[in-house]
Amino acid sequence: MKRSKQLRSSVAFLDELGFSHGFVTEEPEHFDELLVDAAEEAMADSGLSRAQIGTLFLYSGLNPQPRGARAAVILERFRYPVAKLADQLELPHVNAMALSQQGCSGLLSAINLAARTVETGDSPAALCVAGDALPKNANREIMYNVMSDAAAAVVVERRSPRNQIVSFHQLGQPAYWDSPQLERELVAAYFPMAQRAICAALEQAGLRLSDIRWIVPSNVSLRSWTILAQLLRIPVSRIWSKNIARVGHTVCCDHVINLRDMSQAGALTRGDHLLLFTFGFGASWTTLILQH
């Protein structure tokens, strides 16, 4: 990492927080290609046919801004990225929906919605795609975290042979909706709310922290995870933190990226309970518990 006008803090300070790299899309106007690539890879990895996917969720954590839309041409605001993605993926039959405005919690919420849709619907699988690229030359340091551009996708299927959803729990505090004005209050609330959300999720699942093999983190600063580990009274080694330095924090893709890398590194064993946790502006503290 080198000093940039897109970072407010010194490199030495960000290094102390655990960051060393960040990823920036060179051509934001072509970011759609990353979404397609991620979705294609997820579908191929699932082994399912396109016909088995009945729903497509597209999540973005940033407030939607119609790309290139002119204020005087209202019809341009009806050019829906989720419909474009369904067309690019050759999924004309899917129920395509876009989700937004849950910050870093959004993809976990989309996965929960997909699971509920699959449980009650006719199709055996749903596809969740997510991604965000910050505007060119935008500030890349948000609340002491180095932000990367990324896209990710996951197929949620009925009776999945791996990463079965055990429990989803979200603790919302909409009074914190004004993130810029309440930044200090959010920092103060983060740790006690995170501890409460994780403990509530475990209780809902009928599990204890000792039952969890790995906490799969959002890639916020390693220092913040160290503090949270102390509050939870677990060793920080139980948090799979390798990607904090080498990937940085994406808006909503950290958990999928981390799970993929954990699998490729041989860190996962069948039957492991995994606890995915994140905080999202808005504000929400979200936990998803899986069994690998």
N, C-alpha and C positions, 0 to 999 in steps of 0.2 A: 504494500500500500504506500502511496506517496501523497504528499500534501496537494490538496486541490481546493479550488474555490467552492467546490460542492461539499466540502467537509468543514464544519465549524471548529472542531477540536484538533489538537495536534496529533500527529501520527503516533507519538509515544503514548499519549493518553488512550487512544483507541486500541493500541496494542495491549495496554494494560487491561482493557475491557474484554480482550480475547479476539479482536478482529485483525485480519491481515489482508483479506481480499474482498473485492466486491465485483459484481458483474453488471455491465452497462450495455444495453442494446445499442449497437452502432446506428441502426436504422429503425427508429421507433415505428415508422410508417409500415414496416414489414413485420411487425410483431405478430400479426395474425399467423404467419408461417410457423412460429414457435408453438402456438396453440394447436395447429393442425398436426405438427410433428409429435407433440406430447400425446394427443388423442389417438393418433395412429399407433403409437408404441403401446399405449395402454390396452387398446383393443386387441392388438396382436398378442400381447402377453397374456390376455385373458383366455385366449383360445376360442372365444365365442364368435359366432357369425354376426354380421351387421343386423340381420333380421331379428336377432334375439334381444337387441337393445331397443327398448321402447321409449325411453326418456333421455333427453340431453339437458343437463344443467350447465350453464356457463356463468362463472362467478368472477367478478372484478371487485377489488376492495376500494378502488378509487371512485370518486363521484363521476358518473358517466358524463362524457363530453363528446357530443357527436363530432367525429373527425371530419373536418373540412366543411361542416354545415354552415350555411349562410342564414342569418337571422330572418331575412326576407323570404326565404324558401322553406316554408314549414314542412313540406313533404319530405325534405331531407332528414328530418328528425325521426322519420319512420323507417330508416334503413337499419335494420336490427342485426347486430353482430352475431347473435346466436343463430339466426336463420342462415346467415352467410356461412357460419361454421358447419351447420347441418348439411348445407349444400356441398361444401368442400369435402366433407367426410362421406358423402354419398349415403346420407341417412334421411331420405325424404319422408320416411314414415314416422319419425320420432315426434314426440311431444317436446318441443324445444322451448326452454324457458331461461331467462337471464335473472341472476340474483346479484345483489350488491348491498353496500352500506353496512357491513359488519366487520370491516377492517380485516385483521388477521384471523378472526374467528370464522370467516365466511365459508371456506372450503370444508371445514369440519361440519358446519351446519348443512352445507349442501350434501355431504355424504349421509348425514342423518336423514335428510328429506328423501334422498334417493333410496335409502334402505326401507323407509316406510312406504314409498311408492312401489317398490318391487314386492314388498310383502303383501300388499293388497291389490296389485294390478295383475294384468294378464301376461305381461312380458317378464322374462326371468332376469333382466339386467337393465341397469341405467348407467349412463356415462356422465361423469362429473369432470369438467374442464375448468381450469382457473389460471389466471395470470394477470400480471400488471407490469407495465413499463413506466417509470417516472418520466415526466417531460424532460426534454433535452435541457441540460445545464441546471436541472433542479437540484435543490439541496438534498444530498444523499445521507445526511445524518439526522435521524429523527429520534428524539428522546434518548440520545447516547447510543443509538444503534446505526450501523452501516447498512444501508438499504441496497439490495440487488434487484435487477429485473429478472423475472423468471416466469415460466409457464409449467403447468403440471396437469396430469389427468389420472383418473382412477375409474375402473369399472366396478360398480357395486352389483353383485349378483346374489340371487336367492340361493341359500345353502352353499355359500362359498367354502371351498376347501381350505382356505387360509385367510388369516386376518378377519375372523368373524367379529362382528360388532357385539360387544358384551353390554355396553352402557354408554349413553350420551347424556351429558349434564351441562347446562349453561346457566350461569349466574349473571343476570343483567342488571345494570345500573344506568338507566337512560338519563338520569340527572347529569351525567358527565358527557352529554351529547356534544357540547361545544369544546372540542379538543384543544384548539389554540388558546382559548381563554382559561381553560382548566388544566393546563399541563402540569402545574405543580401539585394540584389536588390529585390528579391521576397517579403521579409518581408516589405520593403518600399513601394512596389507597391500594396500590398494586399488590404489595406483598400480603397484607392480611386478607384481601379478597382472594388472591390466588390460593393461599393456604386453605381458606374456607371452601372454595370451589372444588379443589382436589379431594379434600376429605369428604365432602358431600357426595361426590361422584363415586368414591370407593364404597361409601355406606350404601348408596343406591344399588351398586353392583354386588353387594355382599362380599366384598374383598377387603383385605388389609394392604397397607403399603408393602409389607413383607411378601405379599403374593405377586407383586409387580416385578418382572425381570428387568425391564428398562422403562425409564421415562424418556419418551421421544419428544424432544423440545422444539419449540419455535426457536429460531437461531438468534435470539436476542443476546445481550452481552453475557459472557460467562460469569462475570461478577454477580449479575442479578440471579443467575441460576445457583451460584454458590450460596447466596443469602437465602434463597428459597429452600435449598437442600437443608440448611441449618434449621429453618423453621419447621420443616417436615421431619427432621431428625433422621435423615438418611445420608449415606456417603455420596459425595458429588460424583463418584465413579459410577453410580447407578443411572446417571443422566448421560445419554449418548450425545456428547457435545462436539464431536470431531468436525462437524460442518460449520460451526460458528466461525472459525478462523478462515476456512477455505472457501466458503460460500457466502457468508454474511446473511443478513435477514431479508427475506423476501416478504412481500405484503401478505401472501396467503399460501405459498407453495412449500414451506419448509418441511412439513411433516411427510409429505409424499416423497420429496427428494431424500429426506433422511431415511425413511423406510426402505427405499430402493437401494441406497448406499449401504445400509445395515445388512440387507439381504445379500448383496454382492460381496460384502466383507465377511460373511459367515457368522454374523453376530446374533442371528435369530435361530431359535430351536423350536420345533413344532410343539405347541402347547404353551409357549411363553405368553404371559399376560403383559401387554404393552399399554402404557398410559400416555396419551397424547394430550398436551396442554398448551393453551395459548391465551393471550389477551387480545381483544380487538377494540379499536376505537368505537365509541358509540354509547355505552361501553359494555363489553361482555367478557367474562372469564369462562372459557370453554374447555371441557374435558371429554375426550373420546377414549374409551377403553376397548382394546381389541385382544383377541386370542389368536396367536399366529398358528 
